[in-house]
Amino acid sequence: MIVSAATAQALHGIERRESELRAAFTPGAEPVNSENAAGQSLERDISPLSVAVQGNAYFIVCEPSGGELFTHDGAFHIEDGELVNRNGMAVLGLTDGRLVPLRLNAIDTALNRVVNLHIDNRGALVYEKPAIDPSTRQAAPLSVTVGQLALARFSAGTRLDAIDSAHFRAPAAIPPHVGTAADGNFAPLVTHAHERSRIGLLDSIDRLQESYLAFDAFRAAHSAQGRTEKMAMDLLK
């Protein structure tokens, strides 16, 4: 079956609108079309490893190929001793000016000595491990800081390259400003929370409906044109 270029374009428009509607349910997603943009909103989360940025800051994660991606979604968990996002990508921290994965101490993990693991509003991944105070010989949990989440921000107007609805790559030759929460350049994180999609659900539904109506109108016009051409051919016979 041969599909005209106009029909293919109309179907592509519907597919794009459907994709953005699905992304309206994806935490941290950003809209392709500004007309579907919604303001930042947060959802409370019982996980002590879920945090949310304030404003237009991004978390930095490492994709499987080793490249750096940027995301607003801060729903994290531990996998094989490493802090990862919901897609299994390593979450990067900032240590001595370097971006590094955040990994728990292997011995503490193996001996089940990781207690009260959480991320605080400074972005520090912290846990307690059992210890004895040598002076009192009493149990005194020792606080261990694994590292601090790296945050990134881009100059106003910078358009990131979308990998999917919630992960983005920096444009070539446009490096981000990198820092940590509550460092004077970035606001503190919101703990026990993650960001909802920045895509407006109702606006996305409206845009999808408009695409379907436009396609129906195009199809009706195309059918009418076909009937007119057939009638003209019949008159010429």
TITI-674594 format. One record per atom (N, C-alpha, C): y, z, x; atom name. Coordinates in Angstrom, 1 decimal. Each point is the difference from the previous one (the first is absolute). Example, Ala and Ser with C-alpha at 12.3 -4.5 7.8 and 13.67 -1.06 7.14 Angstrom:
2
     c2     c3     c1 at
   -5.7    7.8   13.2  N
    1.2    0.0   -0.9 CA
    1.2    0.0    0.9  C
    1.1   -0.7   -0.4  N
    1.1    0.0    0.9 CA
    1.1    0.8   -0.8  C
END
This chain:
237
     c2     c3     c1 at
   -1.2    0.0    0.8  N
    1.2    0.0   -0.8 CA
    1.2    0.0    0.9  C
    0.9   -0.9   -0.3  N
    1.3   -0.1    0.8 CA
    1.1    0.8   -0.7  C
    0.6    0.9    0.8  N
    1.1    0.8   -0.5 CA
    1.3   -0.4    0.6  C
    1.0   -0.2   -0.8  N
    1.2   -0.5    0.5 CA
    0.7    1.0    0.8  C
    1.0   -0.4    0.8  N
    0.7    1.0    0.9 CA
    0.8    1.0   -0.9  C
    0.5   -0.5   -1.1  N
    0.8    0.9   -0.8 CA
   -0.9    1.1   -0.7  C
   -1.2   -0.5   -0.4  N
   -1.0    1.0   -0.6 CA
   -0.4    1.0    1.1  C
   -0.3   -0.5    1.2  N
   -0.4    0.9    1.1 CA
    1.1    1.0    0.3  C
    1.2   -0.4    0.0  N
    1.1    0.9    0.3 CA
    0.2    1.1   -1.1  C
   -0.2   -0.5   -1.3  N
    0.1    1.0   -1.1 CA
   -1.1    1.0    0.1  C
   -1.3   -0.4    0.3  N
   -1.1    0.9    0.1 CA
    0.2    0.9    1.2  C
    0.6   -0.5    1.1  N
    0.2    0.9    1.2 CA
    1.1    1.1   -0.4  C
    0.9   -0.4   -0.8  N
    1.0    1.0   -0.5 CA
   -0.6    1.1   -0.8  C
   -1.0   -0.3   -0.8  N
   -0.7    1.0   -0.8 CA
   -0.8    0.9    0.9  C
   -0.7   -0.7    1.0  N
   -0.8    0.8    0.9 CA
    0.8    1.0    0.8  C
    1.2   -0.5    0.4  N
    0.9    0.9    0.8 CA
    0.5    1.2   -0.8  C
    0.3   -0.3   -1.3  N
    0.5    1.1   -0.9 CA
   -1.2    1.0   -0.3  C
   -1.2   -0.5   -0.1  N
   -1.1    0.8   -0.3 CA
   -0.3    0.9    1.2  C
    0.1   -0.5    1.2  N
   -0.2    0.7    1.2 CA
    1.1    1.2    0.1  C
    1.2   -0.3   -0.3  N
    1.0    1.0    0.1 CA
   -0.2    1.1   -1.1  C
   -0.5   -0.4   -1.1  N
   -0.3    1.0   -1.1 CA
   -1.1    0.9    0.5  C
   -1.0   -0.5    0.7  N
   -1.0    0.9    0.5 CA
    0.6    0.9    1.1  C
    0.9   -0.5    0.8  N
    0.6    0.8    1.0 CA
    0.9    1.1   -0.5  C
    0.4   -0.1   -1.3  N
    0.8    1.1   -0.6 CA
   -0.8    1.3   -0.1  C
   -1.4   -0.1    0.2  N
   -0.8    1.2    0.0 CA
   -0.4    0.4    1.4  C
    0.5   -0.7    1.0  N
   -0.3    0.3    1.4 CA
    1.0    0.9    0.6  C
   -0.4    1.2    0.5  N
    1.0    0.9    0.6 CA
    0.7   -0.6    1.2  C
    1.3    0.1    0.0  N
    0.8   -0.5    1.2 CA
    0.2   -1.5   -0.1  C
   -0.4   -0.7   -1.0  N
    0.2   -1.4   -0.1 CA
    1.5   -0.4   -0.1  C
    0.4   -1.1    0.5  N
    1.3   -0.5   -0.1 CA
    0.0   -1.4   -0.8  C
    1.0   -0.3   -0.8  N
    0.0   -1.2   -0.7 CA
    0.4   -1.2    0.8  C
   -0.6   -1.2   -0.3  N
    0.4   -1.2    0.6 CA
    1.3   -0.5   -0.6  C
    0.1    0.2   -1.3  N
    1.3   -0.3   -0.7 CA
    0.8    1.2   -0.3  C
    1.3    0.0    0.4  N
    0.8    1.1   -0.2 CA
    0.2    0.4   -1.5  C
   -0.2   -1.0   -0.9  N
    0.2    0.2   -1.4 CA
   -1.1    1.0   -0.5  C
   -1.1    0.2    0.7  N
   -1.0    0.9   -0.4 CA
    0.1    1.4    0.8  C
    1.1    0.1    0.7  N
    0.1    1.2    0.9 CA
    0.2    1.3   -0.9  C
   -0.6    1.1    0.4  N
    0.2    1.3   -0.6 CA
    0.4    0.9    1.1  C
    0.7    1.1   -0.4  N
    0.5    0.9    1.0 CA
   -1.2    0.8    0.5  C
    0.2    0.7    1.1  N
   -1.0    0.8    0.6 CA
   -0.4    1.2   -0.9  C
   -1.3    0.2   -0.2  N
   -0.4    1.1   -0.8 CA
   -1.3    0.6    0.6  C
   -0.1    1.3   -0.1  N
   -1.1    0.7    0.7 CA
   -1.0    0.6   -1.0  C
   -1.3    0.1    0.4  N
   -1.0    0.6   -0.8 CA
   -0.6    1.2    0.7  C
    0.0    1.1   -0.6  N
   -0.6    1.2    0.6 CA
   -1.5   -0.2    0.3  C
   -0.4    0.6    1.1  N
   -1.4   -0.2    0.5 CA
   -0.5    1.3    0.6  C
   -1.2    0.3   -0.4  N
   -0.6    1.3    0.4 CA
   -0.4    0.0    1.5  C
   -0.1   -1.2    0.6  N
   -0.5   -0.1    1.3 CA
    1.1    0.4    1.0  C
   -0.4    0.9    1.0  N
    0.9    0.5    1.0 CA
    0.3   -1.1    1.0  C
   -0.7   -1.1   -0.1  N
    0.3   -1.1    1.0 CA
    0.8   -1.2   -0.7  C
    0.5    0.2   -1.2  N
    0.8   -1.0   -0.6 CA
    1.5    0.4    0.1  C
    0.8   -0.9    0.5  N
    1.4    0.2    0.2 CA
    0.8   -1.2   -0.4  C
    1.2    0.1   -0.3  N
    0.9   -1.1   -0.4 CA
    1.2    0.0    0.8  C
    0.5   -1.2    0.4  N
    1.2   -0.2    0.7 CA
    1.1    0.0   -1.1  C
    1.3    0.3    0.5  N
    1.1   -0.1   -0.9 CA
    0.9   -1.2    0.5  C
    0.4   -0.8   -1.0  N
    0.8   -1.2    0.3 CA
   -0.9   -1.1    0.4  C
    0.6   -0.8    1.0  N
   -0.7   -1.2    0.4 CA
   -0.8    0.1    1.3  C
   -0.4    1.2    0.3  N
   -0.8    0.1    1.2 CA
   -1.4   -0.4   -0.2  C
   -0.7   -0.3    1.0  N
   -1.4   -0.4   -0.1 CA
   -0.9    0.8    1.0  C
   -1.2    0.2   -0.4  N
   -1.1    0.5    0.9 CA
   -0.5   -1.2    0.8  C
   -0.5    0.3    1.1  N
   -0.6   -1.1    0.9 CA
   -1.5    0.2    0.1  C
   -0.7   -1.1   -0.3  N
   -1.5    0.0    0.1 CA
   -0.4   -1.1    0.9  C
   -1.2    0.1    0.5  N
   -0.6   -1.0    0.9 CA
   -1.0   -0.8   -0.7  C
    0.2   -1.3   -0.1  N
   -1.0   -0.9   -0.6 CA
   -1.2   -0.2    0.9  C
   -1.1   -0.4   -0.5  N
   -1.2   -0.2    0.8 CA
    0.2   -0.8    1.3  C
    0.8   -1.0   -0.1  N
    0.3   -0.8    1.2 CA
    0.8    0.7    1.1  C
    0.6    1.1   -0.4  N
    0.8    0.8    1.0 CA
    1.5   -0.1   -0.3  C
    0.4   -0.9   -0.9  N
    1.5   -0.1   -0.3 CA
    0.5    1.1   -0.8  C
    1.3    0.2    0.0  N
    0.6    1.0   -0.8 CA
    0.5   -0.5   -1.4  C
   -0.3    0.8   -1.0  N
    0.4   -0.4   -1.3 CA
    0.8    1.2   -0.6  C
    0.8   -0.3   -1.0  N
    0.9    1.0   -0.5 CA
   -0.2    0.2   -1.5  C
    0.0    1.3   -0.5  N
   -0.4    0.2   -1.4 CA
    0.8    1.2   -0.5  C
    0.2    0.0   -1.3  N
    0.6    1.2   -0.7 CA
   -1.1    1.0   -0.4  C
   -1.2   -0.5   -0.1  N
   -1.1    0.8   -0.6 CA
   -0.4    1.1    1.0  C
    0.1    1.3   -0.4  N
   -0.3    1.1    0.9 CA
   -1.2    0.8   -0.4  C
   -0.9   -0.7   -0.8  N
   -1.3    0.7   -0.4 CA
   -1.0   -0.1    1.2  C
   -0.1    1.0    0.8  N
   -0.8   -0.1    1.2 CA
   -1.3    0.9   -0.2  C
   -0.9   -0.2    0.9  N
   -1.2    0.9    0.1 CA
   -0.6   -0.2    1.4  C
   -1.0    0.9    0.3  N
   -0.6    0.0    1.3 CA
   -1.3   -0.8   -0.1  C
   -0.2   -0.9    0.9  N
   -1.3   -0.8    0.1 CA
   -0.4   -0.1    1.4  C
   -1.2    0.6    0.3  N
   -0.5    0.0    1.4 CA
    1.0    0.7    0.9  C
    0.6    1.1   -0.5  N
    0.9    0.8    0.9 CA
    1.4   -0.6    0.1  C
    0.3   -1.1   -0.7  N
    1.3   -0.7    0.2 CA
    0.7    0.0   -1.3  C
    1.3    0.1    0.0  N
    0.8   -0.1   -1.2 CA
    0.2   -1.5   -0.3  C
   -0.4   -0.3   -1.2  N
    0.1   -1.4   -0.5 CA
    0.6   -0.1   -1.4  C
    0.4   -1.2   -0.3  N
    0.5   -0.2   -1.4 CA
   -1.1   -0.4   -0.9  C
    0.3   -0.3   -1.3  N
   -1.0   -0.3   -1.0 CA
   -0.8   -1.2    0.3  C
    0.5   -0.9    0.9  N
   -0.6   -1.2    0.4 CA
   -0.8    0.2    1.3  C
   -0.1    1.2    0.5  N
   -0.7    0.3    1.2 CA
    0.7   -0.4    1.3  C
    1.3   -0.3   -0.1  N
    0.8   -0.3    1.2 CA
    0.5    1.2    0.7  C
   -0.1    0.1    1.3  N
    0.5    1.2    0.7 CA
    1.5    0.2   -0.2  C
    0.4    1.2   -0.3  N
    1.4    0.4   -0.1 CA
    0.5    0.4    1.4  C
    1.1   -0.6    0.3  N
    0.6    0.2    1.4 CA
    1.0    1.2    0.0  C
   -0.1    0.7    1.1  N
    0.9    1.1    0.3 CA
    0.9   -0.4    1.2  C
    1.0    0.8    0.2  N
    0.9   -0.2    1.1 CA
   -0.1    1.1    1.0  C
   -0.5   -0.4    1.2  N
   -0.2    1.0    1.1 CA
    0.6   -0.5    1.3  C
    1.1    0.7    0.5  N
    0.6   -0.4    1.2 CA
    0.5   -1.4   -0.1  C
    0.5   -0.4   -1.2  N
    0.6   -1.4   -0.1 CA
   -1.1   -1.0   -0.2  C
   -1.2    0.3   -0.1  N
   -1.1   -0.9   -0.2 CA
   -0.6    0.1   -1.4  C
   -0.5   -1.1   -0.6  N
   -0.7    0.1   -1.2 CA
   -1.5    0.1    0.2  C
   -0.6    1.1   -0.5  N
   -1.4    0.2    0.3 CA
   -0.7    0.5   -1.3  C
   -1.3   -0.3   -0.2  N
   -0.7    0.5   -1.1 CA
    0.0    1.5    0.0  C
   -0.2    0.7   -1.1  N
    0.0    1.4   -0.1 CA
   -1.5    0.4   -0.2  C
   -0.6    0.6    1.0  N
   -1.4    0.4    0.0 CA
   -0.2    1.5    0.1  C
   -0.9    0.6   -0.8  N
   -0.3    1.4    0.2 CA
   -0.8    0.2    1.2  C
    0.1    1.2    0.6  N
   -0.8    0.4    1.1 CA
   -1.4   -0.1   -0.3  C
   -0.8   -0.8    0.8  N
   -1.4   -0.3   -0.3 CA
   -0.8    1.3    0.0  C
    0.3    0.9    0.9  N
   -0.8    1.3    0.1 CA
    0.2    0.8   -1.3  C
    1.3    0.2   -0.3  N
    0.3    0.8   -1.2 CA
   -0.6   -0.6   -1.3  C
    0.0   -1.3    0.0  N
   -0.6   -0.7   -1.2 CA
   -1.5    0.2    0.0  C
   -0.7   -0.1    1.1  N
   -1.4    0.1    0.1 CA
   -0.5    1.5   -0.3  C
    0.9    1.0    0.3  N
   -0.4    1.4   -0.2 CA
    0.6    0.5   -1.3  C
    0.5   -0.9   -0.8  N
    0.6    0.4   -1.3 CA
    1.1    1.0    0.1  C
    0.8   -0.2    1.1  N
    1.1    1.0    0.2 CA
    1.4   -0.6   -0.5  C
    0.0   -1.0   -0.8  N
    1.2   -0.6   -0.6 CA
    0.2    0.6   -1.4  C
    1.0    0.9   -0.1  N
    0.3    0.7   -1.2 CA
    1.4   -0.2   -0.5  C
    0.2   -0.1   -1.3  N
    1.4   -0.2   -0.5 CA
    0.7   -1.2    0.6  C
   -0.7   -1.1    0.0  N
    0.6   -1.3    0.6 CA
    1.0   -0.5   -1.0  C
    1.2   -0.3    0.4  N
    1.1   -0.5   -0.8 CA
    1.1   -0.7    0.8  C
    0.8   -0.7   -0.8  N
    1.2   -0.6    0.6 CA
    1.2    0.7   -0.5  C
    0.9    0.5    0.9  N
    1.2    0.7   -0.5 CA
    1.1   -1.0   -0.2  C
    1.2    0.5   -0.4  N
    1.1   -0.9   -0.4 CA
    0.7   -0.6    1.3  C
   -0.4    0.4    1.1  N
    0.4   -0.6    1.3 CA
   -0.9   -1.1    0.4  C
   -1.1   -0.2   -0.8  N
   -1.0   -1.0    0.3 CA
   -1.0    0.4    1.1  C
    0.0    1.3    0.2  N
   -1.0    0.5    1.0 CA
   -1.4    0.2   -0.6  C
   -1.0   -0.5    0.6  N
   -1.4    0.2   -0.4 CA
   -0.5    1.3    0.6  C
   -0.2    1.0   -0.8  N
   -0.2    1.3    0.6 CA
   -1.3    0.6   -0.6  C
   -0.7    0.8    0.8  N
   -1.2    0.8   -0.6 CA
    0.0    1.3    0.7  C
   -0.9    0.9   -0.5  N
   -0.2    1.3    0.6 CA
   -1.5    0.0    0.5  C
   -0.2    0.7    1.1  N
   -1.4    0.2    0.4 CA
   -0.2    1.5    0.3  C
   -1.1    0.5   -0.2  N
   -0.3    1.4    0.2 CA
    0.2    0.4    1.5  C
    0.6    1.2    0.2  N
    0.2    0.4    1.4 CA
    0.1    1.5    0.0  C
   -0.1    0.6    1.1  N
    0.1    1.5    0.2 CA
    1.2    0.3    0.8  C
    0.9    0.9   -0.5  N
    1.1    0.5    0.8 CA
   -0.5    0.9    1.1  C
    0.2   -0.4    1.3  N
   -0.6    0.8    1.1 CA
    0.6    1.4    0.1  C
    1.2    0.1   -0.5  N
    0.6    1.4    0.2 CA
   -0.5    0.9   -1.1  C
   -0.2   -0.5   -1.2  N
   -0.4    0.9   -1.1 CA
   -1.5   -0.2   -0.3  C
   -0.6   -1.0    0.5  N
   -1.4   -0.3   -0.3 CA
   -0.3   -0.2   -1.5  C
    1.1   -0.4   -0.7  N
   -0.1   -0.3   -1.4 CA
    0.1   -1.5   -0.2  C
   -0.6   -0.5   -1.1  N
    0.0   -1.4   -0.4 CA
    1.4   -0.4   -0.2  C
    0.4   -1.1    0.7  N
    1.4   -0.5   -0.1 CA
   -0.1   -1.5    0.0  C
    0.0   -0.7   -1.1  N
   -0.1   -1.5    0.0 CA
    1.1   -0.6    0.9  C
   -0.5   -1.0    0.7  N
    0.9   -0.7    0.9 CA
    0.5   -1.4   -0.6  C
    1.3   -0.2   -0.1  N
    0.5   -1.2   -0.6 CA
    0.0   -1.1    1.0  C
   -0.6   -1.2   -0.4  N
   -0.1   -1.1    0.9 CA
    0.7   -1.2   -0.6  C
    1.0   -0.6    0.7  N
    0.7   -1.2   -0.5 CA
   -0.6   -1.2    0.7  C
   -0.6   -0.9   -0.8  N
   -0.7   -1.2    0.5 CA
    1.1   -1.0    0.4  C
    1.1   -0.1   -0.7  N
    1.0   -1.0    0.3 CA
    1.0   -0.1   -1.2  C
    0.9   -0.8    0.2  N
    1.0   -0.2   -1.1 CA
    0.1   -1.5   -0.4  C
   -0.1   -0.2   -1.3  N
    0.1   -1.3   -0.6 CA
    1.2   -0.8    0.5  C
   -0.2   -1.2    0.4  N
    1.1   -0.9    0.3 CA
    0.6   -0.6   -1.3  C
    1.3   -0.1    0.0  N
    0.7   -0.7   -1.1 CA
    0.8   -1.2    0.5  C
    0.2   -1.0   -0.8  N
    0.8   -1.1    0.4 CA
    1.0   -0.4   -1.0  C
    1.1   -0.6    0.4  N
    1.0   -0.5   -0.9 CA
    0.6   -1.3    0.6  C
    0.3   -0.9   -0.9  N
    0.6   -1.3    0.5 CA
    1.4   -0.1   -0.5  C
    0.7   -0.9    0.7  N
    1.4   -0.2   -0.3 CA
    0.1   -0.6   -1.4  C
    1.1    0.3   -0.7  N
    0.2   -0.4   -1.4 CA
   -0.1   -1.6    0.0  C
   -0.7   -0.5   -1.0  N
   -0.1   -1.4   -0.2 CA
   -1.2   -0.6    0.7  C
   -0.8    0.8    0.8  N
   -1.1   -0.5    0.7 CA
   -1.2   -0.3   -1.0  C
   -0.5   -1.1    0.0  N
   -1.1   -0.4   -0.9 CA
   -1.3    0.0    0.8  C
   -0.9    1.0   -0.4  N
   -1.3    0.1    0.7 CA
   -1.0   -1.0   -0.6  C
   -0.9   -0.4    0.8  N
   -1.1   -0.9   -0.4 CA
   -1.1    0.8   -0.7  C
   -0.3   -0.4   -1.2  N
   -1.0    0.7   -0.8 CA
   -1.4   -0.4    0.4  C
   -0.8    1.0    0.3  N
   -1.4   -0.2    0.3 CA
   -0.8    0.1   -1.4  C
    0.4    1.0   -0.7  N
   -0.4    0.1   -1.4 CA
    1.1    0.8   -0.7  C
   -0.2    0.5   -1.2  N
    1.1    0.6   -0.8 CA
    0.5    1.2    0.6  C
   -0.7    0.7    0.9  N
    0.4    1.3    0.5 CA
    0.0    0.1    1.6  C
   -0.3   -1.1    0.7  N
    0.0    0.0    1.4 CA
    0.9   -1.2    0.5  C
    0.8    0.3    1.0  N
    0.9   -1.0    0.5 CA
    0.1   -0.1    1.5  C
    0.3   -1.1    0.5  N
    0.2   -0.2    1.5 CA
    1.4   -0.3    0.3  C
    0.5    0.5    1.1  N
    1.4   -0.2    0.4 CA
    0.2   -1.5    0.4  C
    1.1   -0.6   -0.3  N
    0.3   -1.3    0.4 CA
    0.1   -0.1    1.5  C
   -0.3   -1.1    0.6  N
    0.1   -0.2    1.4 CA
    1.4    0.3    0.5  C
    0.0    0.7    1.2  N
    1.3    0.4    0.6 CA
    0.9    0.9   -0.7  C
   -0.6    0.7   -1.1  N
    0.8    1.0   -0.7 CA
   -0.7    1.3    0.1  C
    0.2    0.8    1.0  N
   -0.7    1.3    0.1 CA
    0.6    1.0   -0.9  C
   -0.9    0.9   -0.5  N
    0.5    1.1   -0.9 CA
    0.6    1.1    0.8  C
    0.8    0.9   -0.6  N
    0.4    1.3    0.6 CA
   -1.1    0.9   -0.3  C
   -0.6    0.7    1.0  N
   -1.2    0.8   -0.2 CA
    0.4    1.5    0.3  C
   -0.4    0.9   -0.8  N
    0.2    1.4    0.2 CA
   -1.0    0.8   -0.7  C
    0.4    1.3   -0.3  N
   -0.9    0.9   -0.8 CA
    0.9    0.7   -1.1  C
   -0.7    0.5   -1.0  N
    0.6    0.7   -1.1 CA
    0.8    1.2    0.5  C
    1.2    0.1   -0.6  N
    0.9    1.2    0.2 CA
    0.5    0.0    1.5  C
    0.1   -1.2    0.6  N
    0.5    0.0    1.4 CA
    1.5   -0.3    0.1  C
    0.6    0.0   -1.1  N
    1.5   -0.3   -0.1 CA
    0.2   -1.4   -0.4  C
   -0.9   -0.9    0.2  N
    0.1   -1.4   -0.4 CA
   -0.8   -0.3   -1.3  C
   -1.1    0.7   -0.2  N
   -0.9   -0.1   -1.1 CA
    0.0    1.3   -0.8  C
   -0.1   -0.2   -1.4  N
    0.0    1.2   -0.8 CA
   -1.4    0.7    0.1  C
   -0.1    1.2   -0.4  N
   -1.3    0.7    0.0 CA
   -0.9   -0.7   -1.0  C
   -1.3    0.1    0.2  N
   -1.0   -0.6   -1.0 CA
   -0.1    0.9   -1.2  C
   -0.5   -0.6   -1.1  N
   -0.3    0.8   -1.2 CA
   -1.6    0.2    0.1  C
   -0.4    1.3    0.1  N
   -1.4    0.3    0.1 CA
   -0.7    0.0   -1.3  C
   -1.3   -0.1    0.0  N
   -0.8    0.0   -1.2 CA
    0.5   -1.0   -1.0  C
    0.3   -1.2    0.5  N
    0.5   -1.1   -0.9 CA
   -0.3   -1.3    0.7  C
    0.0   -1.1   -0.8  N
   -0.1   -1.3    0.5 CA
    0.9   -0.9   -0.9  C
    0.4   -1.1    0.6  N
    1.0   -0.9   -0.7 CA
   -0.8   -0.9   -1.0  C
    0.6   -0.1   -1.2  N
   -0.5   -1.0   -0.9 CA
    0.4   -1.4    0.4  C
   -0.4   -1.0   -0.7  N
    0.4   -1.4    0.2 CA
    1.5   -0.1   -0.2  C
    0.7   -0.8    0.8  N
    1.4   -0.3   -0.2 CA
    0.2   -1.3   -0.9  C
   -1.1   -0.3   -0.7  N
    0.0   -1.2   -0.9 CA
    0.1    0.6   -1.4  C
    0.9   -0.5   -0.8  N
    0.2    0.5   -1.4 CA
   -1.1   -0.6   -0.8  C
   -0.8    0.8   -0.7  N
   -1.1   -0.4   -0.8 CA
    0.5   -0.9   -1.2  C
    0.9    0.5   -0.8  N
    0.5   -0.7   -1.2 CA
    0.6   -1.3    0.4  C
    0.8    0.0    1.1  N
    0.7   -1.2    0.4 CA
   -1.1   -1.0    0.4  C
   -1.0    0.4    0.7  N
   -1.1   -0.9    0.4 CA
   -0.7   -0.6   -1.2  C
   -0.3    0.8   -1.0  N
   -0.6   -0.5   -1.2 CA
    0.9   -1.0   -0.7  C
    1.3    0.2    0.0  N
    0.9   -0.9   -0.6 CA
    0.0   -1.4    0.7  C
    0.1    0.1    1.4  N
    0.0   -1.2    0.8 CA
   -1.3   -0.8   -0.2  C
   -1.1    0.7   -0.1  N
   -1.3   -0.7   -0.2 CA
    0.0   -0.7   -1.4  C
    0.5    0.7   -1.0  N
    0.0   -0.6   -1.3 CA
    0.9   -1.2    0.0  C
    1.1    0.0    0.7  N
    0.9   -1.1    0.1 CA
   -0.7   -1.2    0.7  C
   -0.8    0.3    1.0  N
   -0.8   -1.1    0.7 CA
   -1.0   -0.6   -0.9  C
   -0.7    0.8   -0.9  N
   -0.9   -0.6   -0.9 CA
    0.7   -0.8   -1.1  C
    1.1    0.5   -0.5  N
    0.8   -0.8   -1.0 CA
    0.5   -1.3    0.6  C
    0.4    0.1    1.3  N
    0.5   -1.3    0.6 CA
   -1.1   -1.0    0.2  C
   -1.2    0.6    0.3  N
   -1.1   -0.9    0.2 CA
   -0.4   -0.7   -1.4  C
    0.0    0.9   -1.0  N
   -0.4   -0.6   -1.4 CA
    1.0   -1.1   -0.4  C
    1.3    0.3    0.3  N
    1.0   -1.0   -0.3 CA
   -0.2   -1.3    0.8  C
   -0.3    0.2    1.3  N
   -0.3   -1.2    0.8 CA
   -1.2   -0.8   -0.5  C
   -1.1    0.8   -0.4  N
   -1.2   -0.7   -0.4 CA
    0.3   -0.7   -1.4  C
    0.8    0.6   -0.9  N
    0.3   -0.7   -1.2 CA
    0.8   -1.2    0.2  C
    1.0    0.1    0.9  N
    0.8   -1.2    0.3 CA
   -0.9   -1.1    0.6  C
   -0.9    0.4    0.9  N
   -0.9   -1.0    0.6 CA
   -0.9   -0.7   -1.0  C
   -0.5    0.8   -1.0  N
   -0.8   -0.5   -1.0 CA
    0.8   -1.0   -0.9  C
    1.2    0.4   -0.3  N
    0.8   -0.8   -0.9 CA
    0.3   -1.4    0.7  C
    0.3    0.1    1.3  N
    0.2   -1.2    0.8 CA
   -1.2   -0.9    0.0  C
   -1.2    0.6    0.1  N
   -1.2   -0.8    0.0 CA
   -0.2   -0.7   -1.4  C
    0.3    0.8   -1.1  N
   -0.2   -0.7   -1.3 CA
    1.0   -1.1   -0.2  C
    1.2    0.2    0.5  N
    1.0   -1.1   -0.1 CA
   -0.4   -1.2    0.8  C
   -0.5    0.2    1.2  N
   -0.5   -1.1    0.8 CA
   -1.1   -0.7   -0.7  C
   -0.9    0.7   -0.6  N
   -1.2   -0.6   -0.7 CA
    0.5   -0.8   -1.2  C
    0.9    0.5   -0.8  N
    0.6   -0.7   -1.1 CA
    0.6   -1.3    0.5  C
    0.7    0.0    1.1  N
    0.7   -1.2    0.5 CA
   -1.0   -1.0    0.4  C
   -1.1    0.4    0.6  N
   -1.1   -0.9    0.4 CA
   -0.7   -0.6   -1.2  C
   -0.2    0.8   -1.0  N
   -0.6   -0.5   -1.2 CA
    0.8   -1.0   -0.7  C
    1.4    0.1    0.0  N
    0.9   -1.0   -0.6 CA
    0.0   -1.3    0.8  C
   -0.3    0.1    1.3  N
    0.0   -1.2    0.8 CA
   -1.3   -0.8   -0.2  C
   -1.0    0.6   -0.5  N
   -1.3   -0.7   -0.1 CA
    0.1   -1.1   -1.1  C
END
